[in-house]
Amino acid sequence: MQDKIMITNKTKKSVISIGLCLSFLFASFTVQEVYAQGKETIKTYLYSRDRVENWQCYSKDHVPVPYVPVDEYLNKVYTTYYSSEKLSDGTYRVANKRGEMIVDPEKDTITFDAFERFLYYDGRIEPGDTSQMKYEAGEEFTYVGDPKPLVMDLSAYDIDIIEEDGKVYLPLTTICDIASISYCSAVYYNGAISFNYSLQEPFVNWEGNLNNLTRSADEIAFTYNELCFAMDYLYVFPSRCQLAEELKNKGFDRTLREHDNETRLVREYLLSSDASRFVMALTILTVMLDDGGHTYLDYVVYNGGSPVIKAYKDILNDTSDPATVIYNEWYSKKLARIANSNRIRNYQSGYNKYESQKVFDQNSSDGNRFRYYEYDDTGIFVYHNYNERTVEYFKKALDLAKAHGMKNFVLDQSDNDGGYVDSAMYMVYAMTGEDKSYFEGPKTGNITVSKDYFDLDLDGEFEEENEDFHYSFNYAVICSAGSYSAGSNMPCIVKEYGVPILGQTSGGGGCYWGEFKMTWGNLYNLASYATLKTKDGKSIEDGASPDYELDYSEIHDFEKIDQILYKHYAKRNFIKKCIYLLLRSTFKDNLLKVDIYVDF
């Protein structure tokens, strides 16, 4: 456990951090808001203006969001049923069919027996959301060994758990953060709660909070403590973030206090009563925590017409302001990474010389482009992200390659910003037969295995071994620094099964991301929940290194790719034949049949 944070202005707790006391010297706080303590009925919108209920919640002094019943919140964001019961020792057991969380309102702790499994499945999906993949029947989730428990100590962040009428309650934003992997969330504004699907607009206009240029002491303390909690327990410390190791070893608050003067200034702004300085802190943190695309704390800046954001832009445009100086320094580092990732786009003209070899070039209904070429006996499928349409066009390209007698099939995802892991795993399974993905929980070290069940032939029926899906291609994958997230995960996995990687090292990004909420109602994303691993336990975060390195000017050279594959698979097949003959001569009549597959 990291140092206790406990930024507070309450009289209930006696521990007040020196950091906040110092921040009081520099911040002009308004009169504290007073929150009534007791049960209250809150109008709640359930993903629609047309679905409204009156929800019995609880309010508490100095906490700017309502306390909500833990089991009822989880049942609103998951389709799996969560039950709640009070145990004889005074704790509460909240459980579903996969595990339980023991909530201790006296110690302000939550203990999960299997955190990764308990909250992962069955988040509610917005109708029409393509993340509900039609080709996936479901997943089977297991642990490697016995899962280690996870204990969340909320008392270290001055977050109280309360009990009332036989139930336990958490602040709305706290339980929202804990269940961020559901990709559903809720906003409290102007006396109403609005539940939202992923990235859906709230049904309450929380942006009205951005009309207030001054933050209250209650909001400052609670928002900072909860951000510390999220960073310490739910963030996964991706290696591409320059502060990752320090954050992992010291915790968020201590890292800000000790790293350097720049992080100390960010901390001061996070604790500032000036709302525009707070937004500036979120903007600086976004570039300090840059991991390639999974962590963003500054979505709030896109609410551009409000007084707070106007004041924030004045700071950003003042190149002499210390905050802007820090931001520009870190942003230049991010720009260098972006330029490296986007470098592949400078070579798109390489495809132009193969117009006569193009079999199809189509845009899907969601605006994504898919191309398929045939050069000599090599089919090349070009795509830029992973979703349901990607799988459909991949299957179309496979069928054409088979019909046209192709021997090799290349997946060119050199400019691919990722997407759904399910889509990438379908393609992994198609090439290698691997239907499992491996994850590690950053706080527990638990290794989990997710087994997918796919409708490989896309006929709408899940027939397992009877799927009509028979292709015998020599596969290869093309990558670059522009292959990120799922675009990097897929080549890392298939490389273990002997599929050659061509091009440059892929861009990394081997983790999930969660959707979190602050007390204003603003959304932010963190690389969170779990990191992906290969079957043998290697991290995917650093990307897949190429078996055959190609200069960027060569990545779209079909002739060179065709030659590489010819030599690669000719050598591979020669070695396999030698092993086959050796085994036959060794076992002779005792071996009725030698049928082997060797990975190199």
N, C-alpha and C positions, 0 to 999 in steps of 0.2 A: 504494500500500500504506500502511495506517495504521501508527502506531507499533507497535513490537514489544511484545507483551504479556508473555509468558514468566513467568507466575506459577509458581514452582517451588520445591521444597525438595530437589531432587535434587543429587547431587554431580557428575553427568555434565555438567550445564550450569553455566556460571559466572555467567550473567546472572540476577540476582534483582531483581525490581522493588522500588523504594522503597516502593510502595504496600503490598506484602505484608509487607515488613519492619515497616512501621508497624502493619499489622493484627496482627502477632504481639504487639505491645505491649498490645493490647486483648483478645486471644483466648487462652484457656487450652487449648492443644492436648493431646490425648492422645498416647500413645506411637505413633509411626508404624507403620502396618501394613506388613508385609513380604510382598511377592509373589514367589513363586518364578519364576525365569526359565527358560523352556524350553517344549518341546512338551507339550501335555496333551490328553487326550481328554475332551470335554465332552458330556454327554447333552443332546440338542437336540430340542425338540418343534416339529414343523413344522405349525403351525396347528391341531393336534389332539393330544389325549392319546394317540390311537391311532397317530400317525405319529411315531416316535422314531428318531433315528439318533445314532451316536457320531461327533462332529465333531472332526477334528484341528485344534486351534487353537494359540495361542501365548500365554504369559503373560510379563509384563515387570514388573520392579521398579517400584514406585510408581504403577502404573496399575491402578485398581480394577476394570477390565473386561478380558475377554480380547481379544487380537488375533485377528482372523478373516481368512481368505483373501478378498481383495477380489472376485475373480471368482466364488467360490463363494457369497458373500453375495448378490451381484447376481443370480445364478441362482436363489436361493431366494426373492427378492422380485419378480422379473420373469419373464414367460414367454418373452421373447426370450433367446437364448443369448449368453452373454458368454464369450469366450476369453481366455487369458492366455499371454504368451510373454515371455521375457527377450531383450532386444536386445543388440547387440554393445557398446553404450556403457554397459552396466550398468543401464539403465532397463528398465521393464516396460511392455509394451503390452497394455492390457485393452480389448477391442473387441467391438462387436456390429455388426449390419448397417447401423447408422446413423452410426457414428462410433467414436471411440477416446479413451481417457485414457492419457497417458504418465505413469507413476508413477516418481519418482526417489527411491529410498531413501537416497541420499547427501545430497541437498539438502533432502529432506522436502518435495517439491513434487508437485503433480498438475496436468497440463496437459490441458485438454479442447479438442479441435478444434472441436466443435459441442455445447457443454454443454446447450443447451436441447433439442436433438433426442436426444442420447445417452441421457438418463435419463427422458424424458417418457412414452414409450409403455409399454403392456403390463404394468402392475403387476398382480400376482395379485389376483383378485377372490373374495371370500367367496361361496360358493354361495348364491343367493337374493338377493344384493345388487342393489338396483334401479339402482345406477350402471351396471350392464351393460345398457345401453339396447337393447331389442329392435328399435327403429326406426332404429338407427344401424348402417350397414354397416361403417364405419371412417372413418379420417381420412388425408388426405395432407398431409404436413408439409414445408414448404419455407422457405428463407430469402430475404429481400429482399437481394440482393447476396451477397457471400461472407461467411460467418460469421467473426467475430473470435474468436480463442482466449481461453480463460479459464485463468489460472494461479492455483492455490490454493497459497499459501505456508504450509504447516502449521508450519514452523519458527518463525514469528512467534508461535505460540500454544503452543510447547513440546510439540507433538504429533509424536511420532516415527513414521516409516514404517519397518518392518523387513522383511527378506527372509529366507526360510528355505526350503530344498529347492525352489528354482526358482519360488517364489511370493512375492508381496508381501502384507503384512498391515497392516491398520489397526485401531485400537481399535473394538470393536463399536459404541459410540455414535457415533463419528465417521462411519463408513460409513453408519450408519443415518440420520444427519442429511443427508449428501450425497445419499442416495437417498430423502429424505423425500417427494418428489413421487409415489413409488410407492404411498403410503398404507399400506404394510406396514412393520412394524418388529420389533425383537427386544429382549427383556429378559434381563439376566443376574442371577440371584439364587440364592444357596445352591448354587453349583456347577453350575447348569443354565441353558440358554438356551431361551427360549420365543419363537417367531415368531408374530406376530399380524396378522390383517387389521385394517383400519381400525376403531378403537374397540373391538375385540374384547378380552375379558378375557384377561389372560395366564394361561398354564398353570403358572406358578410364582408363589407368593405374595410378590411383591416388597415388599408393604406392611410386611413384617417389618422392613424397614430403618427404618421410622418408629418403631420401639421404642427406637432409640438417640438419646438427646438430644444427644450429642456427635459431631461430625464429625471425621474424621481429617484430618491435614494433606494426605495424598495425595488424598483425595476433594475437599477444598476447592480445591486447585490445579488438578486435572484438570477438575473441573466448571466452574470459572470460565473457564479457558482455552477450553474447548469451547463455552461459551455465547458468548464473544467471537467465536470463529470463525463460529458459525452466524449471529450478528447481522451480522457484517461481510461475509460472502460469500453468504448465502442469503436474508436479509431484503430486502424490496423497498422499504422506506422510504415507505409510503403517506402522502400529503400530509395526511391527516386526523390523523395522529399529530403532536403538538406538537413532538416532538424529531426529526422525520424528517430535516430538512436537516442538523442538527448531526451526527446519527448517520451520515449519508451522507458528510459531508465529513471528520469526525474519527475515525470508528470508535466502537465501543461503549465500550471501556475509557476512552478519552480523554474521551468525552462525559460519562461518569459522574464522572470526576475533575474536569472543568473547568466543567460547566454551572452548578451551584450547590451549596450545602450539603446540600440534600435528596438530590441524586443522589450526592453523596459519601457520605452516610450509607447509601444503598442499596448502594453498592459495598462499604462496610465490612461490611454484613450478608451480602452474597454471599460474602465471605471470612471469615465468622465460623465458629468451631467450635461455636457454639450452633445446633443444627438448627432450632429454632423461629424464630430470627432470620433464618435463611436462607429459610425458608418465608415469613416476613413480607416479605422483600425481593422474592420472586417475586410476592406479592400487590400490592405497591406498583408494581412494574414493569408489571403487567398494566394498571393504570389510567394509568400514565405513557405507555405505548405504545398506549393505546386508539385504534383506527382504525375503530371501528364494529362489529367482530365477527369479525375474522380472527386476532387475536393474543391468546392467553391463556397465561400461564405458570404459573397457580396451580391447575390441576386437582387437584393433590396435596391441597388443603385439604378435598376431599370424602371423604378417608379419615379420617373423624372420630373413630374410637375409639382412635386410637393416642396414646401419650404425647407425641410431637412435635406433633401437631395440637392436642391439649388445651393444651399450653403455648403454642402459637401463638394459640389463641383467648383465652387469658388476656391476651396482649399486645394483641390487637385490642380487647378489652373495656376496657382501661385507657386512658381518653381522655386521660390526661396523659402517656402514653408518647410520646416523640418520633416513633417509627415510626407510631403510630396517628394522630398529628396530621398527618403528611405524607400518609398514606393517605386520611384523611377529606377533606383539602384537594383532592387529585386526584380522589377518587371523586365529590365534588360536581360537578366539571366533567363527569365521565362521566354522572352522573345527568341533567344538563341536556341532554346529547346524546340520552340514552335517552328523556327526556320529549318532545323534539322529534320523534324517530322514531315514538314511540307516539301522538303527538297525533291521528293519523288515526283511532285506535280510539275516540276520544270521539265520533265522528260516524257510527258504524255504524248508528244508528237511521235514518239517511237512506234506507236501503234499505226500511224498513218500509212506506212509502207505496206501494211498487210490488209488493206481494204478488200482486196480480191479474195483473201482467205477468211473473211468474216462470214460466219454462218448466221448469226443474229446479233442485233444491237437494239435492245428494248428498254424502255423505262416502265417501271411498275406504277401502279396507281398511287403509291406513296412517294413517287418522285425519284426512286433509286434506279440507277442505270446498271444493266447487266449485258455483258458481251460474251460471245463465244467464237473462237477462231479455230481453224484447223490448218496446221502446217506439217507437210509430209505425213507422218503417222502419229502426230502429237496434237491432241485437242487442248485448248487453253481457255479456261473460264475466268473472266475478269469481273470482279464485284467489289463493292466498297463498304459494305457493312453486313451485319448478321441479323436477319429477322425472318419472318415466315416466308416472305417473297424470295429471299435468298435461297432457301431450301427448294422452293418450287423451280426456280431457274437452274439451280444446280442439277436437279433431277432431269430437267429437260436437256441440259447439256450432256449429261451422262448418256441418255438415250440416243442422242444424235451421234455421239462419239462411237457408241457401240454399233449403231446402224451403218456408220461410215467406215468401220474397220480400223479405228484408231487403236494403237497399242499403248500410248502414253496419255495420261490425263493430268494436266497441270492446273492448280488453283492459284491464280494470280491475285493475291490480296495485298499487294505491295502498298496500296493506298486505301487503307481500311481502318476506320476509327472505332470498330467494335460493334457492340450491340448485345443481343441475347445469347447467353452461354448455351441455352438449349439448342439454338440454331447451329452454333459452332460444334456442339457435341454430336448432333445428327451427322455432320460431315466427317467428324472424327470416326464415328461408328461405321459410316459408309466405306471409309478407306482402310480401316484397321480392324474392325470388329470390337473395338474398345467401347463399352457402354457405361463406363464409370468415370467419374471425376472426383478429385481428392482435394480436401480443404483443410486448413489449419486455423483454429481459433486463436487469436493473438493473446488473449488473457489466460486461457486455460492450457494451450498447447494441444488440445484435443484434435486428433485427425479424424475426419469424417469422410464417408464414401457415399456418393450419390449415384445410384444406378438408374439409368434412363430406359424407358420402354418406348420405342419409336414405331410408327407406321412407315416403314422404309419406302414402300412402293407408293405411298400417298393415295391409296385407294379408299381411305376412310375406314378401314378395318385393321385392327391390331391382331396380327396372326403369328407374332413372334417368329419361330423358325420357318414358318410357311410363307413369309413375305416373298413376293416375286421381285427379288432384287439381286441380280446376278451380273457382276461386272468383274473383269479380270485385268484391269489396267495396271500399268506401272505408274504410280502416283508421284507427284512432286508438288511442293508449295513454294511460291515466290513471296519473299518478305522484304521489308525495308524498315527504317525508323518510323515510317508512317503507318505501320501495322500495330495498332494499339488495342489494349484490353482484350476482348474476344479475338481480335485480329492478331494478337500475339499469343493468346492461350492455345489456340488450335495448333499452330506449328510446333509449339513446345511439346504438346502431347504426342502428335503423330511422329515427331522426330525420334521418340523412344521406340517406335515400332518400325524403324528403318526407312521411313519416308524421307527422301532427301530434301533439304531446305536450300533454296537458291536465293541469291541476292545479298542483302545486308541483315545484320542482327535486327530482330523485330523490336518494337517500341515498348514492350513491357506493359504494366498495368494489370497485374494478376490478382485482382480482388473484386469484391462487391462494393457497391456504394449504397448509402442509405439516405433517406430524405428526413431531415430534422427541422424542427420549428423553434423559433425564439418567441419570447413573450409578446413582441409586436405582432406576430403572425407571419413574419418573413421566413421563407424557406431557405435552407442551406444544405449542401451535400458534403458528406465526408466519405473518404475511403474507409469502409467499415465492415463489420461482422466477421469476415473470414478472408484468408488469402488462398489462392489456388496453388496446388502442388502437382508435380508429375507423380506417376505411379511409384517411382523410387524415392520420392520425398524431396526432390529438387524444387527450389522456388521458381515460379514462373515470372516473378516480378521483373527480372533482368532481361527477359526476352529469349528468343531462340536464335542461337548463332548459326550461320549458314554452313552447310557442308561444302557448298561451292559458292565462294564469294564472287559477286559480280559488281562491277562499277555501275553507278546509276545509269550511265549511258548504255549499259549492256542488259539491263533488267528486262527490257521489252524487245530484245533481239531474239526472235523466235528460232532463227537458224542455230544460234549458239546454244539455246536451251535444248533444242532437239538433239544436238551433238552430245551435250553433257549427259542427257538421259540415256542415249544409245550406249555410251561408254559405261555409265554407272550400272545399268541393268545388265549389260553384256558381261561385265566382270562379276556381278552378283550371281547371275545365272550360271556362269562357269564354275564358281566356287561351290554353288549348291549341287551342281552335277557331280563334281569331284567327291563331295561328301556322300552323295547318294551312292556312287559306285563303290566308295570305300566301305560303306555300311553293308552293301550287298555282298561284297567279297568277304567281309568279316563274319557275317551271320549266316551266309549261304542259305541252305535249305531251312534253317530254323526261322528265317524271316520270310513270311509269306508275302509281305508287302512292305515296302519302305516308302512312306509318304511324309516327307518332312517339309517344314518351312523354317528357314533360318533368317534371323534379323541381323543385319550388319550395320 
